[in-house]
C-alpha cells in the first residue's frame, strides 16, 4: 500500500518482510540464510 510506505513504520515493516523472505529463499536454495538487513538507497512510490 503506497500510503503505508510513505511512513517510517511502513518502510521498516517492508524491510522486515524482505529480510525474512530473502533469508527463507536463501535457506531453501543453498542452506544459507545470512542477510541481516535490507537498506533502501532511494524509494519511489507510484
PyMOL commands that set and color helices and strands:
alter all, ss='L'
color gray80, all
select helices_A, chain A and resi 2-5+8-30
alter helices_A, ss='H'
color red, helices_A
deselect
rebuild
show_as cartoon
